[in-house]
Amino acid sequence: MKDRKQRVRYKTKSVSSRNRLSVFRSNNHLYAQLIDDVRGITLASASSLEKSIKDKKLQRKEIAELIGKNIAKKIISKGIEKVSFDRGKYKYHGLIKIIADAARSEGLNF
């Protein structure tokens, strides 16, 4: 039996040919990156380690919202509006959902 991360990634890649918006959550930080699976490169990234976010003393939910908005702005500035959301091994709730909702509110489609 495959674990959740493998199932989600397989479905994301097989169903859609869009670029993949991958989210990772560690104990201390949040990361989001846009990956082009065909070329195997990262097109855009945002994380809680960025100076503009790190300097502000915010709660984790507020940081997640900022990361979602930042990654959406970076992706849209590259001319990409449609992506597939890869939640990885995480359930779609909490910080992962906040990142996704913030990205959608900035105009990203997935």
C-alpha angles and dihedrals in degrees: 000000000000118000122244095263093056093045094050094046093047092051092045093052098040099046099044137036091200124116113272124244102206123194127200127185122193126180091268109021145035126221134188127181138173111228128194102210094190094060095025097231138124112244100185138357141187130184144166088255093071112115094236091057100033094056092058114080100226138154118256092254091054090047090051090053092050092049091051092051094044095050091047092052091049093048095047091048087059089056097254118127104160122063137154116243116231109194091179116201094342129100116243098257140083116017094359091056091047091054091049094047092048091051091050092049089057091056105269115141124217 
